[in-house]
């Protein structure tokens, strides 16, 4: 039987120059490009040094700083996505039923699904069908009446 080498540590980024990874190198390269653009645009040496220090600070933070084990730029992306999502999630039966009514009016059910498919007439399948159709299929009155008359308790 042949033996195969199983890759280990696949979540570790490749290092290109000492402890610097490819991602960090590209971020530093982008920061150096920003510094060059600032040097060409800003005529005053004092403003250039101030802007350069701020750019250097942000570049090094994005390249080397980690929050909860993830790089800082991934953390900022997650924060922005969190602010865009709704904070309160409310399930409303009324909104669900109006959506289902729109669906059922465009596709009216002429014959009960259970009769078309040939499902067994147990109470459980009846309830499942009502739930799956969102209340559009109300159930067979005979089966409900027989179930009530038989005096069986729910075995759920």
PyMOL commands that place a pseudoatom at each C-alpha (Angstrom):
pseudoatom trace, name=CA, resn=UNK, resi=1, chain=A, elem=C, hetatm=0, pos=[0.000, 0.000, 0.000]
pseudoatom trace, name=CA, resn=UNK, resi=2, chain=A, elem=C, hetatm=0, pos=[1.307, 3.435, -0.941]
pseudoatom trace, name=CA, resn=UNK, resi=3, chain=A, elem=C, hetatm=0, pos=[1.778, 6.046, 1.708]
pseudoatom trace, name=CA, resn=UNK, resi=4, chain=A, elem=C, hetatm=0, pos=[0.823, 9.620, 1.012]
pseudoatom trace, name=CA, resn=UNK, resi=5, chain=A, elem=C, hetatm=0, pos=[1.994, 12.774, 2.710]
pseudoatom trace, name=CA, resn=UNK, resi=6, chain=A, elem=C, hetatm=0, pos=[-0.945, 14.611, 4.231]
pseudoatom trace, name=CA, resn=UNK, resi=7, chain=A, elem=C, hetatm=0, pos=[-0.519, 18.410, 4.147]
pseudoatom trace, name=CA, resn=UNK, resi=8, chain=A, elem=C, hetatm=0, pos=[-0.237, 19.953, 7.582]
pseudoatom trace, name=CA, resn=UNK, resi=9, chain=A, elem=C, hetatm=0, pos=[-0.886, 23.543, 8.684]
pseudoatom trace, name=CA, resn=UNK, resi=10, chain=A, elem=C, hetatm=0, pos=[-2.875, 24.512, 5.583]
pseudoatom trace, name=CA, resn=UNK, resi=11, chain=A, elem=C, hetatm=0, pos=[-4.283, 27.584, 7.323]
pseudoatom trace, name=CA, resn=UNK, resi=12, chain=A, elem=C, hetatm=0, pos=[-0.818, 29.139, 7.807]
pseudoatom trace, name=CA, resn=UNK, resi=13, chain=A, elem=C, hetatm=0, pos=[0.110, 31.744, 5.200]
pseudoatom trace, name=CA, resn=UNK, resi=14, chain=A, elem=C, hetatm=0, pos=[3.316, 31.336, 3.210]
pseudoatom trace, name=CA, resn=UNK, resi=15, chain=A, elem=C, hetatm=0, pos=[6.262, 33.493, 4.290]
pseudoatom trace, name=CA, resn=UNK, resi=16, chain=A, elem=C, hetatm=0, pos=[8.185, 35.241, 1.535]
pseudoatom trace, name=CA, resn=UNK, resi=17, chain=A, elem=C, hetatm=0, pos=[10.713, 37.489, 3.294]
pseudoatom trace, name=CA, resn=UNK, resi=18, chain=A, elem=C, hetatm=0, pos=[11.546, 36.329, 6.820]
pseudoatom trace, name=CA, resn=UNK, resi=19, chain=A, elem=C, hetatm=0, pos=[8.386, 36.495, 8.954]
pseudoatom trace, name=CA, resn=UNK, resi=20, chain=A, elem=C, hetatm=0, pos=[6.473, 38.631, 6.393]
pseudoatom trace, name=CA, resn=UNK, resi=21, chain=A, elem=C, hetatm=0, pos=[3.655, 36.927, 4.495]
pseudoatom trace, name=CA, resn=UNK, resi=22, chain=A, elem=C, hetatm=0, pos=[2.518, 37.746, 0.983]
pseudoatom trace, name=CA, resn=UNK, resi=23, chain=A, elem=C, hetatm=0, pos=[-0.556, 39.602, 2.269]
pseudoatom trace, name=CA, resn=UNK, resi=24, chain=A, elem=C, hetatm=0, pos=[1.551, 41.716, 4.620]
pseudoatom trace, name=CA, resn=UNK, resi=25, chain=A, elem=C, hetatm=0, pos=[4.080, 42.469, 1.878]
pseudoatom trace, name=CA, resn=UNK, resi=26, chain=A, elem=C, hetatm=0, pos=[1.335, 43.682, -0.486]
pseudoatom trace, name=CA, resn=UNK, resi=27, chain=A, elem=C, hetatm=0, pos=[-0.150, 45.902, 2.229]
pseudoatom trace, name=CA, resn=UNK, resi=28, chain=A, elem=C, hetatm=0, pos=[3.291, 47.407, 2.956]
pseudoatom trace, name=CA, resn=UNK, resi=29, chain=A, elem=C, hetatm=0, pos=[3.803, 47.922, -0.791]
pseudoatom trace, name=CA, resn=UNK, resi=30, chain=A, elem=C, hetatm=0, pos=[0.462, 49.759, -1.032]
pseudoatom trace, name=CA, resn=UNK, resi=31, chain=A, elem=C, hetatm=0, pos=[1.476, 51.916, 1.964]
pseudoatom trace, name=CA, resn=UNK, resi=32, chain=A, elem=C, hetatm=0, pos=[4.786, 52.766, 0.312]
pseudoatom trace, name=CA, resn=UNK, resi=33, chain=A, elem=C, hetatm=0, pos=[2.904, 53.764, -2.843]
pseudoatom trace, name=CA, resn=UNK, resi=34, chain=A, elem=C, hetatm=0, pos=[0.665, 56.044, -0.760]
pseudoatom trace, name=CA, resn=UNK, resi=35, chain=A, elem=C, hetatm=0, pos=[3.736, 57.595, 0.848]
pseudoatom trace, name=CA, resn=UNK, resi=36, chain=A, elem=C, hetatm=0, pos=[5.229, 58.259, -2.589]
pseudoatom trace, name=CA, resn=UNK, resi=37, chain=A, elem=C, hetatm=0, pos=[1.993, 59.894, -3.763]
pseudoatom trace, name=CA, resn=UNK, resi=38, chain=A, elem=C, hetatm=0, pos=[1.929, 62.039, -0.605]
pseudoatom trace, name=CA, resn=UNK, resi=39, chain=A, elem=C, hetatm=0, pos=[5.555, 63.056, -1.196]
pseudoatom trace, name=CA, resn=UNK, resi=40, chain=A, elem=C, hetatm=0, pos=[4.772, 64.198, -4.737]
pseudoatom trace, name=CA, resn=UNK, resi=41, chain=A, elem=C, hetatm=0, pos=[1.545, 66.022, -3.821]
pseudoatom trace, name=CA, resn=UNK, resi=42, chain=A, elem=C, hetatm=0, pos=[2.451, 67.733, -0.524]
pseudoatom trace, name=CA, resn=UNK, resi=43, chain=A, elem=C, hetatm=0, pos=[4.990, 70.558, -0.870]
pseudoatom trace, name=CA, resn=UNK, resi=44, chain=A, elem=C, hetatm=0, pos=[5.453, 71.283, 2.833]
pseudoatom trace, name=CA, resn=UNK, resi=45, chain=A, elem=C, hetatm=0, pos=[7.908, 68.975, 4.635]
pseudoatom trace, name=CA, resn=UNK, resi=46, chain=A, elem=C, hetatm=0, pos=[6.055, 69.257, 7.975]
pseudoatom trace, name=CA, resn=UNK, resi=47, chain=A, elem=C, hetatm=0, pos=[2.718, 68.231, 6.453]
pseudoatom trace, name=CA, resn=UNK, resi=48, chain=A, elem=C, hetatm=0, pos=[4.386, 65.396, 4.577]
pseudoatom trace, name=CA, resn=UNK, resi=49, chain=A, elem=C, hetatm=0, pos=[5.966, 64.030, 7.772]
pseudoatom trace, name=CA, resn=UNK, resi=50, chain=A, elem=C, hetatm=0, pos=[2.627, 64.268, 9.626]
pseudoatom trace, name=CA, resn=UNK, resi=51, chain=A, elem=C, hetatm=0, pos=[0.705, 62.606, 6.785]
pseudoatom trace, name=CA, resn=UNK, resi=52, chain=A, elem=C, hetatm=0, pos=[3.458, 60.046, 6.326]
pseudoatom trace, name=CA, resn=UNK, resi=53, chain=A, elem=C, hetatm=0, pos=[3.370, 59.061, 10.005]
pseudoatom trace, name=CA, resn=UNK, resi=54, chain=A, elem=C, hetatm=0, pos=[-0.405, 58.624, 9.860]
pseudoatom trace, name=CA, resn=UNK, resi=55, chain=A, elem=C, hetatm=0, pos=[-0.111, 56.555, 6.670]
pseudoatom trace, name=CA, resn=UNK, resi=56, chain=A, elem=C, hetatm=0, pos=[2.705, 54.498, 8.174]
pseudoatom trace, name=CA, resn=UNK, resi=57, chain=A, elem=C, hetatm=0, pos=[0.677, 53.891, 11.340]
pseudoatom trace, name=CA, resn=UNK, resi=58, chain=A, elem=C, hetatm=0, pos=[-2.397, 52.677, 9.434]
pseudoatom trace, name=CA, resn=UNK, resi=59, chain=A, elem=C, hetatm=0, pos=[-0.327, 50.595, 7.018]
pseudoatom trace, name=CA, resn=UNK, resi=60, chain=A, elem=C, hetatm=0, pos=[1.568, 48.819, 9.768]
pseudoatom trace, name=CA, resn=UNK, resi=61, chain=A, elem=C, hetatm=0, pos=[-1.656, 48.258, 11.753]
pseudoatom trace, name=CA, resn=UNK, resi=62, chain=A, elem=C, hetatm=0, pos=[-3.386, 46.721, 8.730]
pseudoatom trace, name=CA, resn=UNK, resi=63, chain=A, elem=C, hetatm=0, pos=[-0.353, 44.606, 7.885]
pseudoatom trace, name=CA, resn=UNK, resi=64, chain=A, elem=C, hetatm=0, pos=[0.626, 43.241, 11.298]
pseudoatom trace, name=CA, resn=UNK, resi=65, chain=A, elem=C, hetatm=0, pos=[-2.177, 43.757, 13.828]
pseudoatom trace, name=CA, resn=UNK, resi=66, chain=A, elem=C, hetatm=0, pos=[-4.654, 40.942, 14.518]
pseudoatom trace, name=CA, resn=UNK, resi=67, chain=A, elem=C, hetatm=0, pos=[-7.976, 41.050, 16.368]
pseudoatom trace, name=CA, resn=UNK, resi=68, chain=A, elem=C, hetatm=0, pos=[-9.201, 37.700, 17.717]
pseudoatom trace, name=CA, resn=UNK, resi=69, chain=A, elem=C, hetatm=0, pos=[-6.724, 35.893, 15.480]
pseudoatom trace, name=CA, resn=UNK, resi=70, chain=A, elem=C, hetatm=0, pos=[-7.879, 37.546, 12.238]
pseudoatom trace, name=CA, resn=UNK, resi=71, chain=A, elem=C, hetatm=0, pos=[-6.112, 40.311, 10.324]
pseudoatom trace, name=CA, resn=UNK, resi=72, chain=A, elem=C, hetatm=0, pos=[-7.336, 43.841, 11.003]
pseudoatom trace, name=CA, resn=UNK, resi=73, chain=A, elem=C, hetatm=0, pos=[-8.757, 44.438, 7.521]
pseudoatom trace, name=CA, resn=UNK, resi=74, chain=A, elem=C, hetatm=0, pos=[-10.944, 41.283, 7.809]
pseudoatom trace, name=CA, resn=UNK, resi=75, chain=A, elem=C, hetatm=0, pos=[-12.103, 42.562, 11.194]
pseudoatom trace, name=CA, resn=UNK, resi=76, chain=A, elem=C, hetatm=0, pos=[-13.100, 45.931, 9.683]
pseudoatom trace, name=CA, resn=UNK, resi=77, chain=A, elem=C, hetatm=0, pos=[-14.974, 44.195, 6.859]
pseudoatom trace, name=CA, resn=UNK, resi=78, chain=A, elem=C, hetatm=0, pos=[-16.897, 42.127, 9.433]
pseudoatom trace, name=CA, resn=UNK, resi=79, chain=A, elem=C, hetatm=0, pos=[-17.709, 45.267, 11.441]
pseudoatom trace, name=CA, resn=UNK, resi=80, chain=A, elem=C, hetatm=0, pos=[-19.043, 47.039, 8.342]
pseudoatom trace, name=CA, resn=UNK, resi=81, chain=A, elem=C, hetatm=0, pos=[-21.176, 44.022, 7.444]
pseudoatom trace, name=CA, resn=UNK, resi=82, chain=A, elem=C, hetatm=0, pos=[-22.509, 43.893, 11.004]
pseudoatom trace, name=CA, resn=UNK, resi=83, chain=A, elem=C, hetatm=0, pos=[-23.602, 47.542, 10.807]
pseudoatom trace, name=CA, resn=UNK, resi=84, chain=A, elem=C, hetatm=0, pos=[-25.450, 46.888, 7.538]
pseudoatom trace, name=CA, resn=UNK, resi=85, chain=A, elem=C, hetatm=0, pos=[-27.474, 43.942, 8.876]
pseudoatom trace, name=CA, resn=UNK, resi=86, chain=A, elem=C, hetatm=0, pos=[-30.705, 44.533, 10.779]
pseudoatom trace, name=CA, resn=UNK, resi=87, chain=A, elem=C, hetatm=0, pos=[-30.323, 44.312, 14.556]
pseudoatom trace, name=CA, resn=UNK, resi=88, chain=A, elem=C, hetatm=0, pos=[-33.831, 43.121, 15.354]
pseudoatom trace, name=CA, resn=UNK, resi=89, chain=A, elem=C, hetatm=0, pos=[-35.326, 40.085, 13.691]
pseudoatom trace, name=CA, resn=UNK, resi=90, chain=A, elem=C, hetatm=0, pos=[-39.044, 39.622, 14.165]
pseudoatom trace, name=CA, resn=UNK, resi=91, chain=A, elem=C, hetatm=0, pos=[-41.063, 36.801, 12.719]
pseudoatom trace, name=CA, resn=UNK, resi=92, chain=A, elem=C, hetatm=0, pos=[-44.554, 37.948, 11.934]
pseudoatom trace, name=CA, resn=UNK, resi=93, chain=A, elem=C, hetatm=0, pos=[-47.261, 35.482, 11.074]
pseudoatom trace, name=CA, resn=UNK, resi=94, chain=A, elem=C, hetatm=0, pos=[-49.218, 38.216, 9.294]
pseudoatom trace, name=CA, resn=UNK, resi=95, chain=A, elem=C, hetatm=0, pos=[-46.394, 39.037, 6.900]
pseudoatom trace, name=CA, resn=UNK, resi=96, chain=A, elem=C, hetatm=0, pos=[-45.806, 35.340, 6.243]
pseudoatom trace, name=CA, resn=UNK, resi=97, chain=A, elem=C, hetatm=0, pos=[-49.505, 34.754, 5.537]
pseudoatom trace, name=CA, resn=UNK, resi=98, chain=A, elem=C, hetatm=0, pos=[-49.741, 37.718, 3.147]
pseudoatom trace, name=CA, resn=UNK, resi=99, chain=A, elem=C, hetatm=0, pos=[-46.773, 36.351, 1.211]
pseudoatom trace, name=CA, resn=UNK, resi=100, chain=A, elem=C, hetatm=0, pos=[-48.386, 32.916, 1.079]
pseudoatom trace, name=CA, resn=UNK, resi=101, chain=A, elem=C, hetatm=0, pos=[-51.686, 34.419, -0.073]
pseudoatom trace, name=CA, resn=UNK, resi=102, chain=A, elem=C, hetatm=0, pos=[-49.876, 36.150, -2.936]
pseudoatom trace, name=CA, resn=UNK, resi=103, chain=A, elem=C, hetatm=0, pos=[-48.300, 32.851, -3.923]
pseudoatom trace, name=CA, resn=UNK, resi=104, chain=A, elem=C, hetatm=0, pos=[-51.535, 30.872, -3.685]
pseudoatom trace, name=CA, resn=UNK, resi=105, chain=A, elem=C, hetatm=0, pos=[-53.519, 33.432, -5.666]
pseudoatom trace, name=CA, resn=UNK, resi=106, chain=A, elem=C, hetatm=0, pos=[-51.061, 33.216, -8.525]
pseudoatom trace, name=CA, resn=UNK, resi=107, chain=A, elem=C, hetatm=0, pos=[-51.014, 29.392, -8.326]
pseudoatom trace, name=CA, resn=UNK, resi=108, chain=A, elem=C, hetatm=0, pos=[-54.416, 28.255, -7.036]
pseudoatom trace, name=CA, resn=UNK, resi=109, chain=A, elem=C, hetatm=0, pos=[-54.630, 24.708, -5.708]
pseudoatom trace, name=CA, resn=UNK, resi=110, chain=A, elem=C, hetatm=0, pos=[-57.632, 23.152, -7.389]
pseudoatom trace, name=CA, resn=UNK, resi=111, chain=A, elem=C, hetatm=0, pos=[-57.404, 19.664, -5.902]
pseudoatom trace, name=CA, resn=UNK, resi=112, chain=A, elem=C, hetatm=0, pos=[-55.837, 18.763, -2.590]
pseudoatom trace, name=CA, resn=UNK, resi=113, chain=A, elem=C, hetatm=0, pos=[-52.189, 17.869, -2.921]
pseudoatom trace, name=CA, resn=UNK, resi=114, chain=A, elem=C, hetatm=0, pos=[-52.646, 14.749, -0.808]
pseudoatom trace, name=CA, resn=UNK, resi=115, chain=A, elem=C, hetatm=0, pos=[-55.223, 13.342, -3.237]
pseudoatom trace, name=CA, resn=UNK, resi=116, chain=A, elem=C, hetatm=0, pos=[-53.106, 14.144, -6.310]
pseudoatom trace, name=CA, resn=UNK, resi=117, chain=A, elem=C, hetatm=0, pos=[-49.968, 12.568, -4.930]
pseudoatom trace, name=CA, resn=UNK, resi=118, chain=A, elem=C, hetatm=0, pos=[-51.759, 9.709, -3.227]
pseudoatom trace, name=CA, resn=UNK, resi=119, chain=A, elem=C, hetatm=0, pos=[-50.418, 10.205, 0.282]
pseudoatom trace, name=CA, resn=UNK, resi=120, chain=A, elem=C, hetatm=0, pos=[-51.774, 8.253, 3.217]
pseudoatom trace, name=CA, resn=UNK, resi=121, chain=A, elem=C, hetatm=0, pos=[-54.520, 9.991, 5.158]
pseudoatom trace, name=CA, resn=UNK, resi=122, chain=A, elem=C, hetatm=0, pos=[-52.950, 10.042, 8.625]
pseudoatom trace, name=CA, resn=UNK, resi=123, chain=A, elem=C, hetatm=0, pos=[-53.262, 13.095, 10.806]
pseudoatom trace, name=CA, resn=UNK, resi=124, chain=A, elem=C, hetatm=0, pos=[-49.534, 13.683, 10.741]
pseudoatom trace, name=CA, resn=UNK, resi=125, chain=A, elem=C, hetatm=0, pos=[-49.383, 13.872, 6.958]
pseudoatom trace, name=CA, resn=UNK, resi=126, chain=A, elem=C, hetatm=0, pos=[-52.414, 16.157, 7.025]
pseudoatom trace, name=CA, resn=UNK, resi=127, chain=A, elem=C, hetatm=0, pos=[-50.717, 18.555, 9.434]
pseudoatom trace, name=CA, resn=UNK, resi=128, chain=A, elem=C, hetatm=0, pos=[-47.475, 18.390, 7.464]
pseudoatom trace, name=CA, resn=UNK, resi=129, chain=A, elem=C, hetatm=0, pos=[-49.308, 19.311, 4.285]
pseudoatom trace, name=CA, resn=UNK, resi=130, chain=A, elem=C, hetatm=0, pos=[-51.000, 22.274, 5.958]
pseudoatom trace, name=CA, resn=UNK, resi=131, chain=A, elem=C, hetatm=0, pos=[-47.669, 23.547, 7.273]
pseudoatom trace, name=CA, resn=UNK, resi=132, chain=A, elem=C, hetatm=0, pos=[-45.818, 22.995, 3.983]
pseudoatom trace, name=CA, resn=UNK, resi=133, chain=A, elem=C, hetatm=0, pos=[-48.389, 24.932, 1.986]
pseudoatom trace, name=CA, resn=UNK, resi=134, chain=A, elem=C, hetatm=0, pos=[-48.472, 27.753, 4.537]
pseudoatom trace, name=CA, resn=UNK, resi=135, chain=A, elem=C, hetatm=0, pos=[-52.160, 27.232, 5.245]
pseudoatom trace, name=CA, resn=UNK, resi=136, chain=A, elem=C, hetatm=0, pos=[-53.238, 27.314, 1.593]
pseudoatom trace, name=CA, resn=UNK, resi=137, chain=A, elem=C, hetatm=0, pos=[-54.374, 23.701, 1.909]
pseudoatom trace, name=CA, resn=UNK, resi=138, chain=A, elem=C, hetatm=0, pos=[-56.795, 23.550, 4.825]
pseudoatom trace, name=CA, resn=UNK, resi=139, chain=A, elem=C, hetatm=0, pos=[-57.017, 19.795, 5.060]
pseudoatom trace, name=CA, resn=UNK, resi=140, chain=A, elem=C, hetatm=0, pos=[-59.736, 17.294, 4.280]
pseudoatom trace, name=CA, resn=UNK, resi=141, chain=A, elem=C, hetatm=0, pos=[-62.779, 17.933, 6.472]
pseudoatom trace, name=CA, resn=UNK, resi=142, chain=A, elem=C, hetatm=0, pos=[-63.635, 14.220, 6.510]
pseudoatom trace, name=CA, resn=UNK, resi=143, chain=A, elem=C, hetatm=0, pos=[-60.214, 13.246, 7.851]
pseudoatom trace, name=CA, resn=UNK, resi=144, chain=A, elem=C, hetatm=0, pos=[-60.337, 15.941, 10.542]
pseudoatom trace, name=CA, resn=UNK, resi=145, chain=A, elem=C, hetatm=0, pos=[-63.881, 14.952, 11.520]
pseudoatom trace, name=CA, resn=UNK, resi=146, chain=A, elem=C, hetatm=0, pos=[-62.974, 11.242, 11.622]
pseudoatom trace, name=CA, resn=UNK, resi=147, chain=A, elem=C, hetatm=0, pos=[-59.945, 12.072, 13.726]
pseudoatom trace, name=CA, resn=UNK, resi=148, chain=A, elem=C, hetatm=0, pos=[-62.035, 14.044, 16.210]
pseudoatom trace, name=CA, resn=UNK, resi=149, chain=A, elem=C, hetatm=0, pos=[-64.742, 11.396, 16.340]
pseudoatom trace, name=CA, resn=UNK, resi=150, chain=A, elem=C, hetatm=0, pos=[-62.300, 8.559, 16.877]
pseudoatom trace, name=CA, resn=UNK, resi=151, chain=A, elem=C, hetatm=0, pos=[-61.233, 10.190, 20.150]
pseudoatom trace, name=CA, resn=UNK, resi=152, chain=A, elem=C, hetatm=0, pos=[-57.565, 9.560, 19.549]
pseudoatom trace, name=CA, resn=UNK, resi=153, chain=A, elem=C, hetatm=0, pos=[-55.131, 11.693, 21.453]
pseudoatom trace, name=CA, resn=UNK, resi=154, chain=A, elem=C, hetatm=0, pos=[-52.264, 13.359, 19.676]
pseudoatom trace, name=CA, resn=UNK, resi=155, chain=A, elem=C, hetatm=0, pos=[-49.241, 11.079, 19.812]
pseudoatom trace, name=CA, resn=UNK, resi=156, chain=A, elem=C, hetatm=0, pos=[-46.706, 13.750, 18.912]
for i in range(1, 156): cmd.bond("trace and resi %d" % i, "trace and resi %d" % (i + 1))
show_as sticks, trace
zoom trace
